[in-house]
Amino acid sequence: MNDALWIMLKNVMVFVALAIPGYLLVKCKELTQAQSGALSKLLMFVGMPFLILTNSIKIAFDGELLLMIGVVAAIGIAYTFAMFFASKPLTDMEKEEKTKGMMRFCSVFSNSGFLGIPLAMAVFGAGSKVLTVVIILNIITNVLMYTLGVYLVSGDKRAMSLKKAFLNPVLIAFVVGIIVNLLKVHEYVPELVTYSNHFSNLVTPISMTILGMKMGAINFVDLFKSWKTYYVAALKLVAFPLVIVAFALALKMAWSGITMEVIFGIFIAFATPTAGLASTFSDNYDGDTENAVAFTLGTTLLSVITIPLFYWLITLL
């Protein structure tokens, strides 16, 4: 069991250590935090779609897997809506509406793409059922982030966009990947996989470099001075993942289709820190940018402790 804890701890620590170059470049004034925006675009429109495409091509479809995907998607939608409503009374102590909305956003939406998918690949391997579960839940998260998430950040229902939700790069890449998979295009043109792999390898280092650049532009003392950072982290990294994992374990007792691989996938998808799009959405929809950065960085740093610990506790089962 200690091996399970050590394996996850090593991988999380390696990912966080990848933020060091970005941090140092900003501290040495070779780069500015503002320049991370260009990297974010590269990550969102190139790296992440190709990562999804690469792994969608590798999925081995059968009837059992399709049923599992349907159940996992339903769980992801139900979880997000449940936490969306649950987060309202849990943040009512905050009177500033924009800050309350950001607290709710950062408690509900996970970094399942930039951190969860690479983490699942590192621990469980490409082509694993765990990785498939994380990919499916990442797609659900992306779709709901452009609707429920935008509403939380902006406070305006008119800002929600079904067009952006269903035409986001991640969902398009998944659909293309499934078509390529089913038509076996990659078997006739293996260079397609090689090409996609080159771009998919950008995701982890670039996402963590962006995190490091943001860390380099803030004061760590200020980051952890506010009780709100700890409160959001407690919801995002402990309370909400505990609810969904407990539900999945209960479901496992009733249906054999929920295996431990599925549970580990659900855990990684929802126990990862706040979605990196928090600050992007805040900039675009006039949200609470200061707390968006604080909550994202705070949950990311604290996840070094919570993710390995929760993973170890699940392995005890």
C-alpha positions, 0 to 999 in steps of 0.5 A, a space after each residue: 500500500 505504501 508503494 501506491 502512495 509513493 507512486 502517485 506522490 512521485 508523479 504529482 511531485 514531478 508534475 509540480 516540479 515542471 513549474 519551476 522553469 516558468 517560475 524562475 523565468 518570471 522571477 528573473 524577469 526574462 518573461 512576464 506573467 502576461 506572456 503566459 497567455 500565448 502559451 495558454 492558447 497553444 495549449 488549448 487549441 493545439 496541445 490538448 486537442 492532439 492529446 485527446 486525439 492521440 488517446 481516442 485513437 487507441 480506445 478499443 471499443 466493445 459493447 461493455 466499454 460503450 456501456 461503461 462510457 455511457 454510465 461514466 458520462 451520466 455520473 459526470 453530468 450528475 456530479 457537476 450539476 449536484 456540486 453546482 447546486 451544493 456549492 451555493 449554500 456552501 459559499 453563502 457566507 461570501 457577500 461579494 457576488 463575483 467572489 462567490 461565483 469564483 469560489 463556486 467555479 473553483 470548487 466544482 470544475 477540475 483540471 482533469 485535462 491539463 493535469 488529470 489526463 497526463 497523470 492517468 497516463 503516467 500512473 496507469 499507462 496509455 490505453 488504460 480504462 482509467 485514462 478513457 474514463 478521465 478523457 470522457 469526464 474531461 469532455 463533460 467538464 469542458 462542455 459544462 464549463 462553457 455553460 454552468 461555469 461561465 454563468 458562475 464567473 459572469 453571473 449572467 445567464 446570457 453569457 452561456 454559450 452552447 456553441 462554444 460548449 459543443 464546438 470546443 477543441 477538446 470535443 471536436 478532437 474526441 469526435 475526430 479521434 473516434 472517427 479515425 479509430 473506427 475507420 482504422 485510418 491510423 493503421 493505413 497512415 501510422 504517421 498520423 499517430 506520430 504527428 499527433 504524439 508530437 503535439 500531445 507531448 506539449 500538454 504537461 510541460 506547457 501547462 505546468 510552465 504556465 502555472 510556474 509563470 503565474 506563481 512567479 508573479 505573486 507573493 506566496 504569503 498573500 496566496 495563503 493568507 486568505 481563508 477562502 483559499 483553504 476553504 475552496 481547497 477543502 471543497 475542491 480537493 477533499 469534500 467533493 471528491 469524497 462524495 463522488 468516490 463514495 457514490 462510485 464505490 456504492 454503485 460498484 457494489 450494485 453493478 459489476 460494470 463499475 470496476 476499480 479502474 473506473 473508480 480510479 478514473 473518476 477519482 483522478 478526474 474530480 480530485 485534481 485541482 481547479 481548472 486552469 480556465 478559471 483565470 481565462 474565464 475571469 478575464 473574458 467575463 469580468 470575473 474575480 481574477 485575483 481570486 481565480 489565480 489564488 484559488 487555482 494556484 492554492 488548490 494545485 499546490 495543496 493537491 500534492 498532498 491530497 491526491 496521493 493521500 486519497 489515492 492511497 486510501 482508495 487502494 486500501 479498499 
